[in-house]
Amino acid sequence: MITEMTYAEAARLALEQEMERDPRVWALGEDLGPEGGLAGQYRGLQEKFGPDRVVDTPISESMIMAAAVGAAVAGTRPVAELRFADFALCAADELVNQAAKIRYMFNGQSRVPLVTRQAVGMRGGTAAQHSQSTEAWWVHIPGLVVVTPATPADNHGLLKAAIRCDDPVVYLEHKGLWGMKGPVDPDAGPIPLGKADLVRRGDDLTLVTWSGMRVECAKAAEMLAREGIAVDLIDLRTLWPWDREKVFESVSRTGRLLIAQEAVRVGGFGAEVAAEVGEALWSKLRAPIRRLGAPRTPVPFSLPLEEACRVSPEQIVAAAVEMTKGKT
């Protein structure tokens, strides 16, 4: 039965269901027990499954990730909570030089089926060390799967898929979405990794996004519809692997590609999408590919300055209108 729940509640439900389904699944991180983790994502799980399966750790991200890597190689499926994505940099060696490479270095004889949960994005004055969008860093590392859920239903289904994946998954949840409500089927299974969601259909322009920017793009698409511009809105959902087939099909039909990301525009994943499409479909393009992203600056603590760093629906609309002038 479909029910309304928040983005955070949907992930909590997915983890609970996976722990019930598979005794090898367990979680570790800071303040997961009585505190229930950030946004209550682990609330009640330690009470239900015990402190051996929902483990409170010291404040040491490198230790959390190292323990998760060892436990995954030993045959369990750990979910390593690293809280803010910014703090995951303390665990980068264990994640990049160990988790991502073990399967390759041992010729497939050993795998590392772990999930590292990291909260990304801007959220109301959390400032420079708690607001980064780091997805492009992890996509660059061979061996890592990168997932960016944007709705409660996707957070439920994609977390299930991430936990069942036999490779290490960097699971990036947008902290600004924790309280967002939406329909979720509690009985739904995993959502396949690497499959984008066509949120809205239109023939004038392809608008590609992921994570929290899906909300802003959906607003922009509504505004554009009132101006007679119909967009294909695609939420990639996973950035590695990413759904080239769906994006290429859309751009082949619309002839225009606009990419919107919350992360810093320079070197962001939007550049990878733009390059792939430009190389494969240049003869079908009716307008130059456009990218929107944050300026190359630390995220300010000041709320007005933070707002100035955000990509707004109005900016998306302005870019789309410019790209579709005299559309044919």
C-alpha positions as CSV (number, residue, x, y, z in Angstrom):
1,M,0.0,0.0,0.0
2,I,1.4,3.4,-1.0
3,T,2.1,5.7,1.9
4,E,3.4,9.1,2.5
5,M,6.8,9.3,4.2
6,T,9.8,11.6,4.3
7,Y,13.0,11.1,2.4
8,A,14.8,10.2,5.7
9,E,12.0,7.8,6.8
10,A,12.1,6.0,3.5
11,A,15.8,5.3,3.8
12,R,15.3,4.1,7.4
13,L,12.6,1.7,6.2
14,A,14.8,0.4,3.4
15,L,17.7,-0.3,5.8
16,E,15.4,-2.0,8.3
17,Q,13.9,-4.2,5.6
18,E,17.4,-5.2,4.3
19,M,18.6,-6.0,7.8
20,E,15.5,-8.3,8.3
21,R,16.1,-9.9,4.9
22,D,19.8,-10.5,5.2
23,P,21.6,-11.1,8.5
24,R,24.9,-10.0,6.9
25,V,23.7,-6.4,6.7
26,W,24.7,-4.1,9.6
27,A,25.4,-0.5,10.2
28,L,28.2,1.5,11.9
29,G,28.8,5.1,12.5
30,E,28.5,7.9,15.0
31,D,25.4,8.3,17.2
32,L,23.3,5.6,15.5
33,G,22.0,4.1,18.7
34,P,19.8,6.1,21.1
35,E,20.2,9.3,19.0
36,G,19.0,7.6,15.9
37,G,21.6,9.2,13.6
38,L,21.1,12.4,11.5
39,A,17.4,13.1,10.7
40,G,16.4,9.9,12.6
41,Q,17.7,7.7,9.8
42,Y,18.5,4.9,12.2
43,R,15.9,5.6,14.9
44,G,14.9,2.4,16.7
45,L,17.1,0.1,14.7
46,Q,19.6,-0.5,17.5
47,E,16.8,-1.4,19.9
48,K,15.4,-3.8,17.3
49,F,18.6,-5.5,16.0
50,G,21.0,-4.9,18.9
51,P,24.3,-3.1,19.3
52,D,26.2,-5.7,17.4
53,R,24.3,-4.8,14.2
54,V,23.8,-1.1,14.7
55,V,27.2,-0.1,16.1
56,D,28.0,3.2,17.7
57,T,31.6,4.2,16.8
58,P,34.1,6.8,18.0
59,I,34.4,10.0,16.0
60,S,36.8,8.7,13.4
61,E,35.7,8.4,9.8
62,S,38.9,6.6,8.8
63,M,38.3,4.0,11.4
64,I,34.6,3.6,10.4
65,M,35.6,3.1,6.8
66,A,38.5,0.8,7.5
67,A,36.3,-1.4,9.7
68,A,33.6,-1.5,7.0
69,V,36.2,-2.5,4.3
70,G,37.5,-5.3,6.4
71,A,34.1,-6.5,7.4
72,A,32.9,-6.5,3.7
73,V,35.9,-8.5,2.6
74,A,35.2,-10.9,5.4
75,G,31.7,-11.6,4.0
76,T,29.3,-9.1,5.6
77,R,27.5,-6.1,4.1
78,P,28.2,-3.0,6.2
79,V,26.5,0.3,5.8
80,A,29.0,2.9,6.9
81,E,27.4,6.2,8.0
82,L,29.9,9.1,7.5
83,R,27.3,11.8,8.2
84,F,28.3,14.8,6.1
85,A,30.1,14.2,2.8
86,D,32.7,16.7,3.9
87,F,33.8,14.3,6.7
88,A,34.2,11.4,4.2
89,L,37.4,13.1,3.1
90,C,38.9,11.8,6.4
91,A,38.2,8.3,5.1
92,A,39.3,8.9,1.5
93,D,42.3,6.6,1.7
94,E,40.3,3.6,2.9
95,L,37.6,4.3,0.4
96,V,39.7,5.2,-2.7
97,N,42.9,3.1,-2.2
98,Q,41.3,0.1,-0.5
99,A,37.6,-0.4,-1.1
100,A,37.6,0.7,-4.7
101,K,40.6,-1.4,-5.7
102,I,40.5,-4.7,-3.8
103,R,38.3,-6.5,-6.4
104,Y,40.7,-5.5,-9.2
105,M,43.9,-6.2,-7.3
106,F,42.8,-9.7,-6.3
107,N,41.5,-10.5,-9.7
108,G,37.9,-10.7,-8.6
109,Q,38.5,-13.3,-5.9
110,S,37.4,-10.8,-3.2
111,R,34.7,-8.1,-3.3
112,V,33.8,-5.2,-1.1
113,P,30.0,-5.0,-0.8
114,L,29.7,-1.9,1.4
115,V,27.6,1.2,1.3
116,T,29.0,4.5,2.6
117,R,26.2,7.0,3.3
118,Q,27.2,10.7,3.0
119,A,25.0,13.8,3.2
120,V,25.6,16.3,0.5
121,G,24.4,19.8,-0.5
122,M,23.5,23.2,0.9
123,R,21.1,23.4,3.8
124,G,20.4,26.7,5.5
125,G,23.7,28.1,6.8
126,T,25.7,24.9,7.4
127,A,28.7,26.7,5.9
128,A,31.8,25.7,4.0
129,Q,32.7,22.5,5.8
130,H,29.2,21.0,5.9
131,S,27.7,21.9,2.5
132,Q,29.8,20.4,-0.3
133,S,28.5,18.3,-3.2
134,T,31.3,15.9,-3.8
135,E,29.8,13.5,-6.4
136,A,32.3,14.2,-9.2
137,W,35.2,13.2,-6.9
138,W,33.9,9.7,-6.4
139,V,32.7,9.2,-10.0
140,H,36.4,9.7,-11.0
141,I,37.5,6.7,-9.0
142,P,37.3,3.3,-10.8
143,G,35.7,0.7,-8.7
144,L,33.1,2.9,-7.0
145,V,29.4,3.0,-7.7
146,V,27.8,6.5,-7.1
147,V,24.1,6.9,-6.2
148,T,22.2,10.2,-5.8
149,P,18.5,9.7,-4.8
150,A,16.2,12.7,-5.1
151,T,12.8,11.4,-3.8
152,P,11.5,9.3,-0.9
153,A,10.6,6.5,-3.2
154,D,14.0,6.5,-4.8
155,N,15.8,6.7,-1.4
156,H,13.9,3.6,-0.5
157,G,14.5,1.6,-3.6
158,L,18.0,2.8,-4.4
159,L,19.3,2.1,-0.9
160,K,18.0,-1.4,-1.2
161,A,19.9,-1.8,-4.5
162,A,23.0,-0.3,-3.0
163,I,23.1,-2.7,-0.1
164,R,22.7,-5.7,-2.4
165,C,25.4,-4.4,-4.8
166,D,28.6,-6.5,-4.7
167,D,30.8,-3.4,-5.2
168,P,31.4,-0.4,-2.9
169,V,28.7,2.2,-3.2
170,V,29.0,5.9,-2.4
171,Y,25.4,6.8,-1.4
172,L,24.9,10.5,-1.5
173,E,21.7,11.7,0.3
174,H,20.9,15.4,0.0
175,K,20.4,16.9,3.5
176,G,18.0,19.4,2.2
177,L,15.6,16.6,1.2
178,W,15.5,14.8,4.6
179,G,12.1,16.3,5.5
180,M,10.5,16.2,2.1
181,K,7.5,13.9,1.9
182,G,6.4,11.7,-1.0
183,P,4.6,8.5,-1.9
184,V,6.5,5.3,-1.1
185,D,5.5,1.7,-1.6
186,P,6.9,-0.1,1.4
187,D,6.8,-3.4,-0.4
188,A,8.7,-2.1,-3.4
189,G,12.0,-3.9,-4.3
190,P,15.3,-2.4,-5.3
191,I,15.5,0.2,-8.1
192,P,18.1,-0.9,-10.7
193,L,21.3,1.0,-10.5
194,G,22.2,2.9,-13.7
195,K,18.6,3.6,-14.7
196,A,17.5,7.3,-14.9
197,D,14.0,8.5,-14.2
198,L,12.2,10.4,-17.0
199,V,10.3,12.8,-14.7
200,R,8.6,14.8,-17.5
201,R,8.3,14.4,-21.2
202,G,8.8,17.2,-23.8
203,D,10.3,17.7,-27.2
204,D,11.9,21.1,-27.0
205,L,14.9,20.6,-24.7
206,T,16.5,17.9,-22.5
207,L,17.1,19.0,-18.9
208,V,19.4,16.6,-17.0
209,T,19.9,16.7,-13.3
210,W,20.3,14.7,-10.1
211,S,19.9,14.8,-6.3
212,G,18.4,18.0,-4.7
213,M,18.5,19.9,-8.0
214,R,15.6,17.7,-9.3
215,V,13.3,19.8,-7.2
216,E,14.4,23.1,-8.7
217,C,14.4,21.6,-12.2
218,A,10.8,20.4,-11.7
219,K,9.8,23.9,-10.7
220,A,11.6,25.3,-13.8
221,A,9.9,22.8,-16.1
222,E,6.5,24.0,-14.8
223,M,7.4,27.6,-15.5
224,L,8.7,26.8,-18.9
225,A,5.5,24.9,-19.8
226,R,3.6,28.1,-19.2
227,E,5.8,29.8,-21.8
228,G,5.2,27.0,-24.3
229,I,8.5,25.2,-23.8
230,A,8.2,21.5,-23.2
231,V,11.2,19.8,-21.6
232,D,12.3,16.2,-21.1
233,L,13.3,16.3,-17.4
234,I,15.7,13.4,-16.6
235,D,16.9,12.6,-13.1
236,L,20.0,10.4,-13.5
237,R,19.6,8.9,-10.0
238,T,22.9,7.1,-10.3
239,L,26.0,8.9,-11.6
240,W,28.1,5.8,-12.0
241,P,26.9,4.0,-13.9
242,W,24.8,6.7,-15.6
243,D,22.0,6.1,-18.1
244,R,23.6,7.2,-21.4
245,E,20.9,5.4,-23.4
246,K,18.1,7.5,-21.9
247,V,20.0,10.8,-22.2
248,F,21.2,10.1,-25.7
249,E,17.7,9.1,-26.8
250,S,16.2,12.3,-25.4
251,V,18.9,14.6,-26.9
252,S,18.6,12.9,-30.3
253,R,14.9,13.9,-30.2
254,T,15.1,17.4,-28.7
255,G,18.5,18.5,-30.1
256,R,19.2,20.6,-27.0
257,L,20.8,19.7,-23.7
258,L,20.8,21.7,-20.5
259,I,22.5,20.3,-17.4
260,A,21.8,21.7,-13.9
261,Q,23.9,20.7,-10.8
262,E,24.2,22.0,-7.3
263,A,27.9,21.3,-7.2
264,V,30.6,23.7,-8.3
265,R,30.2,24.0,-12.1
266,V,34.0,23.7,-12.7
267,G,34.9,20.0,-13.1
268,G,31.5,18.9,-12.1
269,F,29.7,15.7,-13.4
270,G,27.7,17.9,-15.7
271,A,30.9,18.4,-17.7
272,E,31.1,14.6,-18.2
273,V,27.6,14.4,-19.5
274,A,28.1,17.3,-21.8
275,A,31.3,15.9,-23.2
276,E,29.8,12.4,-23.8
277,V,26.7,13.9,-25.6
278,G,28.8,16.4,-27.5
279,E,31.1,13.7,-28.8
280,A,28.3,11.3,-29.8
281,L,25.5,13.6,-30.9
282,W,27.2,16.8,-32.2
283,S,25.4,16.5,-35.6
284,K,22.0,16.4,-33.9
285,L,22.4,19.4,-31.7
286,R,20.4,22.5,-32.5
287,A,22.0,24.7,-29.9
288,P,25.2,24.6,-27.8
289,I,25.1,22.4,-24.7
290,R,24.7,24.5,-21.5
291,R,25.7,23.7,-17.9
292,L,24.6,25.4,-14.8
293,G,26.3,25.0,-11.4
294,A,27.6,26.8,-8.3
295,P,30.4,29.3,-8.5
296,R,33.9,28.1,-7.6
297,T,33.8,29.4,-4.0
298,P,33.3,27.8,-0.6
299,V,29.7,27.8,0.5
300,P,29.1,30.9,2.7
301,F,27.6,30.7,6.2
302,S,25.5,33.8,5.4
303,L,22.1,32.8,4.1
304,P,21.8,35.5,1.5
305,L,25.3,34.6,0.2
306,E,24.4,30.9,0.2
307,E,21.4,31.7,-1.8
308,A,23.5,33.5,-4.3
309,C,25.5,30.2,-4.8
310,R,22.4,28.2,-5.6
311,V,21.1,27.4,-9.1
312,S,17.6,28.7,-9.1
313,P,14.6,27.8,-11.2
314,E,14.7,31.2,-12.7
315,Q,18.3,30.6,-13.9
316,I,17.3,27.3,-15.4
317,V,14.3,29.0,-17.2
318,A,16.5,31.8,-18.5
319,A,19.0,29.3,-20.0
320,A,16.2,27.2,-21.5
321,V,14.5,30.2,-23.1
322,E,17.8,31.4,-24.6
323,M,18.5,27.9,-26.0
324,T,15.1,27.5,-27.6
325,K,14.8,30.9,-29.3
326,G,13.4,30.4,-32.7
327,K,13.0,26.7,-32.0
328,T,12.2,24.5,-35.0
